[in-house]
Amino acid sequence: MGRQFNSREEVDFVIVGSGAAGGVMARELSQAGYDVVVLEQGPYLQASDFGHDELETFFNLEWMGGIDNEFPQTYRLSESEEAVLVGAGLPVLIYARMVGGSSVHFTGNYWRFHPIDFTERSLLGEIPNTGFDDWPITYDDLEPYYTKVDWEIGVSGIPGPFDPPRSRPFPVPPLPVKSSGVLMDKGARALGLHSQPAPMAILSEAYQNRPGCVNCGFCLAFGCEVSAKSSTLATMIPQAEATGRCEIRSESTVVRLDTGENGQVKEVMYLDKNGVEHAQKAKAFVICANGAETARLLLHSESSRHPNGLANSSGKVGKYLMFNTQIPTMGLFEHPLNEYKGVQVTRIIHDYYNADLSRGFYGGGGLDARFQPGSPLWFALQGLPADAPRWGKEHKRILEEYYTHTMSVAAHGTSLPLESNTISLDPTHEDKWGRPAIRVTYNDHPDDLSNLKFLQDMSVDVLEAAGAKHVWTFPIAPTTVGAHLLGTCRMGNDPDKSVIDRFHRTHDVRNLFIADGSSLVTSGRGQPTMTIQALAFRAAEHISGFAARNEL
Amino acid sequence: MQPKDPSRRAFFRSSGSILSGTWLAYQLPAILALSELACKAQLESAPLKALNNVEAFELEAIAAQIFPSDETPGAREAGIIHFIDQAILNVMEKSDEELLRQGVVDLQTSVGDMYPTVGRFSALSNERQIEYLRSIENTSFFNLMRTLTLTGMFVHPKYGGNRDKIGWKHLGFDDKHTWQPPFGYYDEQYLKEGGDAK
């Protein structure tokens, strides 16, 4: 249990959000000696709250913090359409309302970005009608913080042939290879590709007072019962509380940032679980609420001084939303794989990481060996080929044959930053607190889908080369579900074209910082969390420095 | 068992969603929100509370065609009808409950028309049951029954279905919480051939 502050006293920092970025920020700033209040809209669960109940956790969306219809989202393909309320089922924006955020339920794929991700615009040239751009920082700037993630968060792995330079080895070795990984190795070898052990934010052995993974198989969408998964709930949050300078105030939904006469943020207004409004004052504010919530909060904090929303003189808040593309391809094999055991991913292929415009489109990505859909009910409802019988004796037989003998190769790809892909405030629908619903406008760039198709074809090739008896695919369709919420408060040197500077300070408001998926300028190849956390470590170091030098 | 809680009434998540996301490649299907339902698996002999006898016979016969009992147990043995009963009682949306009940009425009407001497779906021969279900397999009633049956087969047994883990055993899913490699045939071969355990 951390310290508790009176909401009327001014603390050094308020951090909004306790997920992958907010958890890092909380630990770094509190360990640096500052008083920190973290406001988290969801509950404070513990490892003992997590289990294997697929219906409750997965299908009933407990992994996202529960009932989604209290927080409606609307969706449209383009600005010319009227957004419609997203019905029951998966929301458009997938993120968890709980302490630790989506790091609690993530799969743990921890790919570093490569040097080209930061300079690709210069390398490849302009892509018309997109916001494709270089970052204001390079891989070398971020490398020390990637290493910090490896060692402070706990990442299992071993360097692979396409990996960017690293200053230290991984702290713990890769997780035990599954049959899907061995088969990916085989397929890759036959095709002249290079399969490598996957870097995963799940401990393969005991490290920093946490146990190694017990291979229970329930990572994707589930919280880890033994805290081997390196969520911020298991790592950063308790360390922040242990400083005695950090309060995690859960079930506290920030609705507005209020500025004072000097244009600085003075306090945040938030609602407790009963909807009662409170204020929290601080010297400075760090927003780590994810690429959807952060943008919504800034837009919702409009005032006479900030008519377009806070920190939005550029008009770029909420713009350039990027989801990444992803699609699994399934393969059936002769012998049992039992892929429901163990972590999702043990092997990856990065031969197609780099874009190659001679393919006729921009894009790059990676493949991984996994089992998705893998939990029993999910597989039974959606794992079989579309042309398989849907009921009856043969359906029953196929389920028995396929469940233990199937794996998938998932393809992950780039999303180009488009100004027309946005988070905005819905003019019609409200959430249970009376805030405008988040409105999502999203339509993949054609290259994003061409690239995904290319990677899907590679996935088929890998499975066939591995000896699959039967390979089946899912249709590629416009991306209407995003678990990676990127780009909506992009980093840049030009205040007219970006929201935050290279140190994560907003161009417009001196004591307001943002570090989360919204900071990304480009999408990477489909696994952004490692980079989000490296950015958070780096941002925290700069923010601590500003505070120490009285530059907030 | 808990009373119906209005905030938990998202019983059937609509399959008519606009979404077709590629992140999961497909939408989560229509599914039950049973999380507040702390009911125990029902004994085979336990009385049903929401369904009357006719409804229970007819719906169980459909479930038994969707997931038949043959050399191995099926929907009947897994207690699907108790699962459906509990779901109606506790969490099912009114509209879905009505879809089920009206479905039985319509079923009896049309079976009665086709086979006046039989009258009930559950009294038809196996072949005629299958033939009939094929004729309605694209209806919302049948799809609801299919989702309910498969959910009841593979859900955690605490919800009243998957009795004795019949469904999980059928898949080959063993619900242990700890595993050591090798997990499957191919990684076992890899280790035997001297592959690095990692």
Contacts between the chains, C-beta under 8 A, distances in Angstrom:
chain1	res1	chain2	res2	distance
A	52	B	156	7.5
A	52	B	175	6.7
A	52	B	177	7.2
A	53	B	35	7.9
A	53	B	156	5.1
A	53	B	158	7.8
A	54	B	154	7.9
A	54	B	155	7.0
A	54	B	156	6.8
A	55	B	31	7.5
A	55	B	32	6.5
A	55	B	34	5.6
A	55	B	35	7.1
A	55	B	151	7.3
A	55	B	155	5.1
A	55	B	156	6.4
A	55	B	159	6.5
A	56	B	34	7.1
A	56	B	35	3.9
A	58	B	28	8.0
A	59	B	13	7.7
A	59	B	28	6.3
A	59	B	31	4.2
A	59	B	32	7.1
A	59	B	33	7.8
A	60	B	10	7.8
A	60	B	31	7.6
A	60	B	32	7.7
A	60	B	33	4.9
A	60	B	34	7.1
A	60	B	35	4.7
A	62	B	35	6.4
A	67	B	7	6.0
A	67	B	8	7.5
A	67	B	10	6.6
A	69	B	10	6.2
A	70	B	7	7.8
A	75	B	18	6.8
A	75	B	19	7.7
A	84	B	18	6.4
A	86	B	17	7.2
A	86	B	18	7.1
A	86	B	19	6.9
A	87	B	13	7.9
A	87	B	14	4.6
A	87	B	16	6.8
A	87	B	17	4.6
A	87	B	18	7.0
A	88	B	10	5.7
A	88	B	12	7.3
A	88	B	13	3.7
A	88	B	14	4.5
A	88	B	17	6.9
A	89	B	13	4.6
A	89	B	14	6.2
A	89	B	15	7.5
A	89	B	17	4.4
A	89	B	19	6.4
A	89	B	27	5.2
A	89	B	28	5.3
A	89	B	29	8.0
A	89	B	30	7.8
A	90	B	17	7.8
A	90	B	19	6.3
A	90	B	21	6.6
A	90	B	24	6.8
A	90	B	27	6.0
A	90	B	28	5.1
A	92	B	19	7.1
A	92	B	21	7.8
A	94	B	23	7.1
A	158	B	198	7.0
A	173	B	198	5.4
A	174	B	198	4.3
A	175	B	198	7.3
A	176	B	181	4.2
A	176	B	183	7.9
A	176	B	187	7.6
A	176	B	197	5.9
A	176	B	198	6.5
A	177	B	181	7.6
A	177	B	187	5.6
A	177	B	190	6.8
A	177	B	195	7.5
A	177	B	197	7.6
A	177	B	198	6.4
A	178	B	181	7.9
A	178	B	183	5.5
A	178	B	184	6.9
A	178	B	187	5.7
A	179	B	183	6.3
A	179	B	184	3.6
A	179	B	185	6.4
A	179	B	186	3.7
A	179	B	187	4.7
A	181	B	187	7.2
A	182	B	186	4.4
A	182	B	187	5.1
A	182	B	189	7.5
A	182	B	190	4.5
A	182	B	195	7.5
A	183	B	186	5.6
A	197	B	198	6.1
A	204	B	198	7.5
A	214	B	177	6.7
A	214	B	178	4.4
A	214	B	179	7.2
A	215	B	178	6.9
A	215	B	179	4.1
A	215	B	180	6.9
A	215	B	181	7.3
A	215	B	183	7.2
A	216	B	176	7.8
A	216	B	177	4.8
A	216	B	178	6.4
A	216	B	179	6.9
A	217	B	179	7.1
A	225	B	177	7.1
A	323	B	23	7.3
A	325	B	22	6.2
A	326	B	22	6.1
A	326	B	23	5.2
A	326	B	25	8.0
A	327	B	22	5.0
A	327	B	25	5.4
A	328	B	25	5.6
A	333	B	186	7.4
A	335	B	184	7.2
A	335	B	185	3.5
A	335	B	186	6.6
A	336	B	172	7.2
A	336	B	184	5.2
A	336	B	185	5.3
A	337	B	183	7.5
A	337	B	184	4.0
A	337	B	185	7.0
A	337	B	186	6.4
A	338	B	172	7.4
A	338	B	183	4.9
A	338	B	184	4.2
A	339	B	183	7.6
A	339	B	184	7.1
A	340	B	173	5.7
A	341	B	179	4.3
A	341	B	183	4.2
A	341	B	184	7.7
A	342	B	179	6.5
A	342	B	181	7.4
A	342	B	183	5.4
A	372	B	24	7.8
A	373	B	24	7.6
A	376	B	154	4.5
A	376	B	167	7.2
A	376	B	168	6.0
A	376	B	171	5.5
A	376	B	173	4.8
A	377	B	150	7.3
A	377	B	151	6.3
A	377	B	154	4.2
A	377	B	155	5.9
A	379	B	171	7.5
A	380	B	150	5.1
A	380	B	153	7.0
A	380	B	154	4.8
A	380	B	167	7.8
A	380	B	171	7.3
A	381	B	29	5.0
A	381	B	31	7.8
A	381	B	147	7.1
A	381	B	150	5.9
A	381	B	151	7.7
A	382	B	26	5.5
A	382	B	29	6.5
A	390	B	137	7.2
A	390	B	146	6.7
A	391	B	65	7.1
A	391	B	66	4.3
A	391	B	67	7.3
A	391	B	133	7.6
A	391	B	137	7.3
A	391	B	146	5.7
A	391	B	149	7.9
A	392	B	65	6.5
A	392	B	66	7.0
A	392	B	68	6.6
A	392	B	130	6.8
A	393	B	68	5.4
A	393	B	70	6.2
A	395	B	66	7.9
A	395	B	67	7.8
A	396	B	67	5.8
A	396	B	68	6.3
A	396	B	70	7.4
A	396	B	74	7.0
A	396	B	170	7.3
A	399	B	170	6.8
A	399	B	171	6.2
A	400	B	72	8.0
A	400	B	170	5.6
A	400	B	171	6.6
A	400	B	172	7.0
A	403	B	171	4.0
A	403	B	172	5.7
A	403	B	173	6.6
A	404	B	171	7.2
A	404	B	172	4.1
A	404	B	173	7.9
A	404	B	184	7.6
A	452	B	22	7.1
A	474	B	22	7.6
A	474	B	25	3.9
A	474	B	26	6.2
A	475	B	20	7.9
A	476	B	22	6.4
A	477	B	20	4.6
A	477	B	21	7.7
A	477	B	22	5.9
A	478	B	20	7.6
A	478	B	22	7.9
A	479	B	21	6.3
A	479	B	22	5.3
A	479	B	23	7.0
A	480	B	18	7.3
A	480	B	19	4.7
A	480	B	20	6.2
A	480	B	21	4.6
A	480	B	22	8.0
A	481	B	19	6.1
A	481	B	21	2.7
A	481	B	22	7.3
A	481	B	23	4.4
A	481	B	24	6.4
A	482	B	21	7.8
A	482	B	23	6.6
A	483	B	23	5.5
